[in-house]
Amino acid sequence: MSESLLAIENLSSGYSGVPVVRGINMRIDEGEVVALLGPNGAGKTTTLLTVSGLLKVLEGSVTVLGGPATFGAPHKAARRGLAHVPEDRSLFFGLTVQENLRLGLRGSRSKQAAGFERALDLLPALKPLMSRRSGLLSGGEQQMLAMARALVSEPKLLLVDEMSLGLAPIIVERLLPLVREIADETGAGVLIVEQHVHLALNVCDRAYVMSHGEIVLQGSAPELKQRPDLLEASYLGGEVST
């Protein structure tokens, strides 16, 4: 079995030295889409921020693309091939679509050109919007731009936090399958945090469910689809028994 793109072992992480997530174990392999599910406040975003090096590992270990997650130095993971689409999208509203995309470019000119072309092939709706300021885009267009800005770097591991946040369900149904396409076409591993559980399970290979800072349920997407009672119990804070 090949080395995992992301390996989390017994992770505890949080804020100001206080753990929010505890004892997390997780892996993502090449070409996989893995969903991180759970109610608000479960610790999903905290986990992603720790993987990116924006929060400190208090206990355990996080290995990202062959190297440790380094607190305060997220650029190190980015250089190895990590890209993170944050919950707030973090776009520069005064810059155009093209200017926002250029901020994600790295490597040689030929690599930059290839990354730019691939991102727009995956998200062709952005092509006629290149000269428009990102602050004037719709919510769905802004989410596409945030995704494209991550994709221009041609990542090996992509983290996507709440792609559907603030979007109409019909837009979510169009955007969410994109993560499956990214994994299938590029071989990247994708970890998505998503509130639309059933839509996420339609595109992912496996899923972990968090509650109160711990993983309470995990399995393949087909397995979890067949046990809605377990999913409901985890979201409501009840006891999960398999």
N, C-alpha and C positions, 0 to 999 in steps of 0.2 A: 504494500500500500504506500502511495506517495505521501510525502510530508504534507501536513495540513497547512493551508494558507494562514489560518488563524487557529491557535490553540490556547484556550483559557483553562487554567487549572486552579481550583480552590480559591478563586478570586474574591477578595474583599476590597471594596473601594467606596469612596464617599467624599464628603466635603469637610474641610477643617479637621481632618483626622477622625471624623465620625463616620463609620461605615453605613452605607445605604444599601449596598448589595453584599451578600455574604455567601461564601462557598460555591461560587459559580464555576461550572465546568461546561465547556462548549468547544466545538471545533467546526471549521468550515473548510471544505476541500475544493479543489479546482473545478470550476464549472457548476458548482452547487448554488442554489438559491435557498437560503435558510431564513425563516421568519422568527422574529423575537416578539412574542405576543404577551398580552397581559393588561390589566387595568391601569389607569393613570396612577402615577406614583409608585409603580411596581419596581422601578429601577432600570428600565430599559435604556433610557437616554444616558443615564450614569454609566452603564456598561459600555455604550458606544464611545462616550467621551474618554473613558479609560483606555480603550483600545487605541484611540487616536493620540494618546499621550497628553490630553488636556486635563485629566485627573490622575491623581497618584494611586498606584497600586499599594494598598495597605498590607495585604497578605496575599500569598499565592503568586501566580505568574501569568503574564500575557505575552505570547510569542506571535509576532506579526511578520509574516513573510520572512521567516528565518531569523528575526532579531527581536529583542525585547521591546515592549512598549516603554518609551522613555518620557517620563513626566517633564513637561516644560519644553519639550523639543519635538513637537508633532511633525516638523519638517523631515525628521529622520525616517519616520514611517512613510511619509509621502514620497521620499526619494526611493524607497524600496518598492513603491507601487500601490500605496494605500490612498484612496480618495473617500472623502466623507461629505455627504450631502446633509447638512444639519436641519433640524426641525424648522428653524426660522428662514431657511434658504440662504441668508447672508449675501444677498445681491447688493450691488452698488446701484441704487436707483437713478443716480444722475448720469450713469454711463450707459452706452448703447448695448444692445445684445452682443454685437461683435466685440466690443471692448471688454465686457464681462467674460466672454469666452476666452479671450486672449490671456486673461489673468490665470487661467488654468493650464496654459501650455508649458511644457518643459522639454528638455532635451534638445537635440539638433534640429535644424530647420526642417529637414526631411521628416523627422519624427513628429514635429509639431504639425506639419502639413497633413500627415497621415492621421493624426489624432483628431484634427479639426474636421477632416473629411468624414471620418467614421462617425463622429458624434452627430454630424448633420445628416448622415445617412440613416441613423437610428431615430433622429428627431427632425424629419424634413419640414415640419410645420414652422420651424424657426427660420428657415431660409429667407422668406420674404420679410422678416422682421429685423434683419441685421442692423439697420440704421435707427431703429426705434429705441428710445430710452427704456430701460427695464422697469422703471417706475410706472410706465404707461401700459404695461402688459396686464392681461387678465391673470387671475390666480393660477389657472392651468398653464398658461404660457410661462409664468414665472417659475413654476415647478419644473417645466421642461428645460428652461434655461439653467436652473440650478443643477439638474441632472447632466445636461450637456457640458457645463463647465467642469464637472467631475470627469466626464468621459473623454474630454480632449487630452487628458494626461494618459490615456490608455491604461487604466489601473488594472492591477492583478487582483485587488480586493476592494470592493465597493461597499461602503456603509451608507444606508439610506434611512434617515429618521423621519417617520411620519410623512410619507409622500402624499397622502390623501388629506393632510390637514387643511381645513377650510375650503375644500373643493366639493363640488356637487358630485353625487354618486355616479352620474353618467360619465363625468370626466375621470373619476377614479377607475372606472371599468376600462377606460381606454388607456390610461397611463400605467396601471399596475402590471399588465402583461409585458411592459417594456423591460422589467428586470429579468424576466425569463429569457427574453430575446438577447439581452446583454450577455448573460451567462452562456447561452447556447452559441452565440456567434463569436464571442471573444475568449471564452474559457475562463473568464474572471469568476471569482467567488463573490457572492452577493449576500449581505446580511441586511434584512429590512425589518424595521420596527413599524408595525401597522395595526391600526384599530379595526379595520374591516377584516375580521378574522376569516370569514369564508372566502372572500376574494383572495386573501393572502395564501390560503391553503390551496387555491386553484393554480397558483404559479410557483409555489415553493416545493422543494424536495423534502425538507424536514422542518420541524418547528420546535422551539422551546417556549414554554409558557412560564412567565414570572409572576409572583405574587409576594408582596411584602419583602422584596429584596432577595428572594430565593427562587430557584427554578423548581417548580412543583410538578411539571409535566413535560415530557418530550416524546417525540416519535416521528415517524414518517407522516407526510401529509395525508395519504390514504387512511392510515391508522387513526389519526386524530379526527378526520372527517366522520369516521364511523362511531366516534364516542363524543357526541355533543354534550352529553351529561358531564363528562370530565372537564370539558372546556368551560361549561357554565359554572361548575363548582369552583374552578380556579379563579374565575373572574369575580365571583361573588364572595370569595374569601372562605369558602367552605373547605372541608377536608376532601382531598383528592386521593382516592384509593383505586388502584388498578387491579 
